[in-house]
């Protein structure tokens, strides 16, 4: 039971962003190469 509680608290802390605001990745692409895009997450629908 203690392991489950500890895992739950760790998961909750990670989901809340306790490690700080999001950081952009460091540029690791080769010269002349660009990566662009958009990501969306969510749930949509109607009742």
Order of alpha helices (4+ residues) and beta strands (2+ residues): alpha
